[in-house]
């Protein structure tokens, strides 16, 4: 690290932000691909919606099972090593999906993809804690966790479905290989340009390090971004019954939100193909509309959090107001959308609003993790998402079965009711209760 005190601060923190942004975008681009592959698999292998939901669960089970242990590894070994390994694993899984000659191999590829993506956002939450100042942290978290993710999902619709398959006429397997190559290039860029903390980065001068440390949370030496040793046992022993209860409430709302969000990640393209018989060019555009809403919400939701906290001085109720309002409006617009079920353009236009309001609360959820996490931020994030991972396992099975047995309108009605429950859950979440007694925000 450069130590010239007279120099103006370097800007490596924004390079780190860019790496985090691209990581999030690629993660969702790759994760959403399977939703667009499903119509091909029904044509090639005659799979039912229920069987496709079971394949989705291969991803979900591994995503849930490995998230917490790999997040603890990130807290112990550092994000640089762990996140690099995760990128390589998830790209290998996607490559196996492209190669798969049968549903059994496809299951293995999706399982490997889920393993590789399991603790990525836990790692990125630790990056946020150590590299982003708190005054703009929720805005930047929203940009990485929601805006970038939804742009990646949007790219999956437009790049894979509309461009590579619909316009260029590539076979779906060849299109997937192109996107595997993009992931490997990004992994190489991350290895070269990222370090676990500002003090470890050779291109960060002392002025930038002091700027980050002076504006960000005053981390104790135990927190100080140098790959601190942090175990689940230490975190558990430092928790009070009140903080544990609060963490569980946060996990419940994340579970509900994740359950509802599965309709966008796994089912919208197949719904458009089965019900409205859209070709891939139009399917990509229509499926992109709700994801565009989510992308915009990522930026607005985070900024709204920071603005309300600055104006009111009340962190807890500022976060609750944003999240509860967002999920409540998402439920209202989804039930309204069902009136236009037979008009795909109007229906997907309503889904734009549903996803916009549903996702602007995601920045709030990510902000609460950094509020309460302290030096165990990655582990707290992973615990929260591991509990929510139950929804990733259940939702594909539930939605596939409902679609086969009762029809797609009941799938969307189930999502609307889930949004309502998620909105109400925010009334019992308090972002001012740290998970560990000695943690500081």
Secondary structure, DSSP 8 states (H G I E B T S, - for coil): -B--TTS----HHHHHHHHHHHHHHHHHHHHTHHHHHHHHHHHHH---HHHHHHHHHHHHHHHHHHHHHHHHHHHHH-HHHHHHHHHHHHHHHHHHHHH-SSHHHHHHHHHHHHHHHTTHHHHHHHHHHHHS-TTTHHHHHHIIIIIIHHHHHHHIIIIIIIIIIIIS---HHHHHHHHHHHHHHHHHHHHHH--SSGGG-TT-BHHHHHHHHHHS----TTTSSS-----HHHHHHT--HHHHHHHHHHHHHHHHHHHHHHHHHHTHHHHHHHHH---HHHHHHHHHHHHHHHHHHHHHHHHHHHHHHHHH--HHHHHHHHHHHHHHHHHHHHHHHGGGTT-HHHHHHHHHHHHHHHHTTHHHHHHHHHHHHGGGHHHHHHHHHHHHHHHHHHHHHHHHHHHHHT-HHHHHHHHHHHHHHHHHHGGG--TTS-SSTT---
